[in-house]
């Protein structure tokens, strides 16, 4: 068991599932709230090894009263790209959602994106569950996400340690739209964030006078 756990932690570290939680001040979290005008939706991200197909990281974007990402033990926000509390990332505008997805795709991993439209009430329950879960220990990304989804879909989703298995369960929940992102950057995915300038993105979004 100890050998299995250490191996899982090593794999998780490569894929971004072994990071320290960033805890932002409450006022910063509140100020960052972003409401997306699309339908209420759950988006499951599964990071898959290009060689073996094994799952390496799981996260969940939720579009409800605001749009957030539950990124359990994730490494994306180590440089404090967005406000975060208890492994929930806030201020998930379209540019942030895009860079988040691309951050996890590289020459050794691709990202499976599964989108499921839900009721606004279901989306808000998901946000509340993610916020209540709190910070997640290393290598428990799939476990924590599946516990949240099992609470929303009792009998249809069972808690699991395996990202790929959770992806398979999520696919049975309804009309799930699936896409996959492949990119071929090096495993040092910090360059994705280094090249991303949020101030430049914000300026580009302002119409010219």
N, C-alpha and C positions, 0 to 999 in steps of 0.2 A: 504493500500500500504506500509506504514512504517513497519508494522508487517511482511509482506511478505518479504520485503527487508532484515530486520534483520535476519529472519530465513534463507534466502538464504546465507547471509554472514556467519552465524554460521556453516552451512553445508559446505560451501566452505573452511572455516578455517580448518575443520577436514580433508578435502581431499587434501589440498595443493593449494588452489586458493585464498589465502589472504596474500600474502607475500610482503615484501619490495623489490623493484628492486635493483639489484646489477649493478653498472655501472663501467665497466672496462676501463682502458686507451685505446685509439684507437690503439696504437702500440701493445698492448697485444692482442687485438681482431684480428688484422691483422696477427700476428705471429701464432695464434692458428688455422688459416684456415686449414681445413682438407678436402681433395678431396677423396671421396669414389669411388671405381671403379665399383660399381654396376650401374644399370640403373637409369635414372632420375625418381624420385619417390616422391609422397606425402604419408606420413604415418600419419594417424589420430589416436591419442590416446584418449580413452574415459574411465574415471575411473567410475566404476559402483558399487553402494552399493550392497553387497552380499545378504542382507535381503530384500530390497525393489525393487532393480533393477534400482533405480533412478540414474541419472547421477550426478557426483560431480565435475569433472574437465575435461577440454579439452586442448589438445596441438597438435602441428603439426610439425612433422619432415619433412624436405625438403632436398632432395638430388639433387643438381644442380651443379653449378660451384664450390660449396663447400657444405658440409652437416652441417645443422644447425637445431636447435629445437626452434620453437616459443612456449614459455612456459608462456603464459600470467598470470601474478599474481601468478606464481608458487613458490613453496617452495623448490624445489630441490636444487637450487643453493645458498641458504642462506649462506652456508659455503664456497662459492666461489670455487666449484669443477672445473669449467671451466670459461673462460672469457665470459662476458655477456654485452650486450648493448641493452637497450630498450626492455627487455624481450626476446631477441633473444640470445640463447646460441650457442657458437662457439666451434670448436674442438671436434665434435661429432664422435669420433672414435668408432669402434665396442665395446670396453669395456665400453665406456661412454654410448652408446646407450643401452647396456644391463643393466647397473646399474640404468639408468634413468627409464627403464621399471619396474624393480624389486622394485625400491624405492616406486612406487605407488601401488604395490600389497601388501595386508596384510589381516588379518583375516576378516576385515570388508569391504574391497573393492577389486575388481579385475579389470584388465586392458583389454579392448578390443583394439586390434591393427588392423587397416584397411589400407592396402597398395594398392596404385594405381600407376601404371607406367604411366608416362606422357612424353611429349617431353622435351628435354633440355630447350627449350625456355620457356615452361610453368613453369618448375621448377625454372628457374631464375626469372621469373615474380613473382612467389610466394615468393622467398627470398626477392626481392626488396619490395614487399608489406608488408611483415612482418617487415623489417627494417624500413620502412617508418611509420608504425603504431605507434611505440613508446611504452612506458611503459603503462601497462593496469591497471586500478583500480581493487580493490578486487571484486570478484564475477562476473567479466565480461569476464571470459576466453572463454566461448562458444560464447558470443556475438562478441568478437573481432576476433576470429578464423573464425566464419561464415561470417563476413563482408569481410575478406580476400578471402575466398573461393567463396563468391558471386561475387566478382570482377573478379575472374578467370572463373567462370561458371555462367554467368548471366542467370537468368530464371530457372536454375537447383538447385541452392542453395539459400535459403533465410536467411537473418540474424535471429538468434534466441538466446534466453537466455538459452536454455536448451541443455546440452551436448548430451543427448540421442536422441533428435530430430535432432541435427546436424549429429550424427552418422547415423541415418536412411537416411538422405538426401545424405550423402557421399556414402552410399552403392549403390545409383542409378547412379553413375557417370561413370560406366564402369565395367571392370573386376577387381573388388575389392577383394583382398585376405584378409580373416579374420582369426585372431587367438585370443585366450583369455588366459591371464596369471593369475593363481590363486596361491597365496602363503599365508601362515598362520602365519606370524610374528605378533607381537603385533602392536598396533596402533602407537607406538613410532618408526616410520620408520627411525629415525636418525641412528639406529644401522646399517642399510644397508650402509650408507655412512661411518660410523665409521670403518666398517670392510673392506671397499674398499680402497686399497692402490694404487694410480695411479703410483707411482714410481716402485712398484713391478710389476705392469702390463707392464710398459714400459721396464723393465729389461727382463721380460719373452719373450717379442717380439723380442729381439735381439738374432740372431743365435749364438750358442756357437762356439768358435774358435777351 
